[in-house]
Amino acid sequence: MPVPPDPHGSGGGTARVRTAALSCRPWAGQVRSRSVTHPLRPPPRDHVAVPLSEDELLACVEPARARLVRLATSMLGDQAEAEDAVQDSVIKALVGREKFRGEADACSWVQRICINTCQDTLRRRNSTQNRDLALRREALWRDPAYTVDPERVAVAL
């Protein structure tokens, strides 16, 4: 049987096809509230700090140190700077271990701290102030008339 034309002028039969497609999905048109929990996910819990001992943290960090250095090196492009970033990350994790919420594995938490530390390093490196200072220094070194006075250097030390 032919489909009668749509009274709204969208063409013959398209409105019925859309209605039929929507009726196949029982959730169509429903607004889900955030209080509904997924049956496979655990219910949301309050974010309470889980005590993490120094030994537990170091037991996680030591085997992962080489991996963290590789991660930091890939982000920063410099091995020495990457090792510094990993060391800073471990210190930040040790200082802030009371804030560990236990939502993830402690190793994942330290890895995220390392990523954030590398991003902070990149931000500092790429700041306009440091870039301008580096350009001025580079211009001085390229100037053939620029000389370094050894007495001034000795006094500065």
C-alpha positions in Angstrom: 0.0 0.0 0.0 1.5 3.4 -0.9 2.4 5.8 1.9 0.4 9.0 1.9 2.3 12.2 1.5 3.6 13.9 4.6 1.4 16.8 5.6 4.5 18.8 6.6 5.9 18.6 3.1 9.0 16.5 3.8 8.3 14.0 1.0 6.3 10.8 0.8 6.6 8.4 3.7 9.7 9.7 5.5 7.9 10.6 8.7 6.6 7.0 9.1 9.9 5.5 8.5 11.5 7.7 11.2 8.8 6.9 13.6 9.1 3.2 13.0 12.9 3.4 13.5 12.5 5.3 16.8 9.9 2.8 18.1 12.4 0.0 17.7 14.6 1.6 20.4 12.9 1.5 23.8 15.2 4.2 25.2 14.5 6.7 22.3 13.1 9.9 23.6 13.9 9.1 27.2 16.1 11.3 29.3 18.4 9.3 31.5 19.2 10.6 35.0 22.7 10.4 36.4 21.5 8.5 39.4 21.0 5.4 37.3 24.0 3.1 37.7 25.2 0.7 35.0 24.8 -2.9 36.0 28.4 -3.8 35.2 30.0 -0.7 36.9 30.4 -0.5 40.7 28.3 2.1 42.3 29.9 5.5 42.7 31.7 6.0 45.9 32.9 8.9 47.9 36.5 9.9 47.1 38.1 9.2 50.4 41.9 9.1 50.6 43.4 5.6 50.9 46.6 5.5 52.9 49.5 4.4 50.8 52.7 3.5 52.5 56.1 4.6 51.3 57.1 1.0 50.9 54.1 0.2 48.7 54.8 3.2 46.6 58.5 2.5 46.1 57.7 -1.2 45.4 55.6 0.1 42.5 58.0 2.8 41.3 61.3 0.9 41.2 60.3 -1.8 38.6 58.6 0.9 36.5 61.4 3.5 36.6 62.9 2.5 33.2 59.4 2.7 31.6 58.8 6.1 33.2 62.1 7.4 31.9 61.2 6.2 28.4 57.8 7.9 28.7 59.4 11.2 29.9 62.1 11.0 27.2 59.5 10.6 24.5 57.7 13.6 25.8 60.6 15.9 26.5 63.2 14.7 23.9 66.1 14.8 26.4 67.3 11.9 28.5 68.8 14.0 31.3 65.7 16.2 31.5 63.5 13.1 31.5 65.4 11.5 34.4 65.0 14.8 36.3 61.2 14.7 35.6 60.9 11.1 36.8 62.8 12.0 40.0 60.5 15.0 40.5 57.5 12.8 39.9 58.5 10.2 42.5 59.2 13.0 45.0 55.7 14.5 44.3 54.1 11.0 44.7 55.9 10.4 48.0 54.9 13.8 49.3 51.3 13.5 48.2 50.7 9.8 48.9 48.2 10.8 51.6 46.0 12.2 48.8 46.0 8.9 46.9 42.3 8.0 46.5 42.7 4.4 45.4 40.6 4.8 42.3 43.4 3.4 40.2 46.5 1.3 40.7 49.3 3.2 42.5 51.6 2.7 39.5 49.1 4.3 37.2 48.8 7.2 39.6 52.6 7.7 39.6 52.6 7.5 35.8 50.0 10.2 35.6 52.1 12.4 37.9 55.0 11.8 35.6 53.0 12.8 32.6 51.8 16.0 34.3 55.3 16.8 35.4 56.5 16.5 31.8 53.7 18.7 30.6 54.6 21.3 33.2 58.2 21.1 32.1 57.2 21.6 28.4 55.0 24.6 29.4 57.9 26.2 31.2 60.2 25.5 28.4 57.9 26.9 25.8 56.9 30.0 27.7 57.4 33.2 25.8 59.7 34.7 28.5 62.1 31.9 28.3 61.9 31.8 24.5 62.7 35.5 24.3 65.6 35.1 26.7 67.0 32.3 24.7 66.8 34.3 21.5 68.7 37.2 23.1 71.4 34.9 24.4 71.7 33.2 21.0 72.0 36.6 19.3 74.8 37.5 21.7 76.7 34.3 21.0 76.4 34.9 17.2 77.7 38.5 17.5 81.4 38.3 16.6 82.1 41.4 18.8 80.7 39.7 21.9 83.4 38.6 24.3 83.3 37.0 27.8 85.3 38.9 30.4 87.0 36.2 32.7 87.2 38.6 35.6 83.5 39.3 35.5 82.8 35.6 35.4 85.1 35.0 38.4 83.4 37.7 40.4 79.9 36.4 39.5 80.8 32.9 40.9 
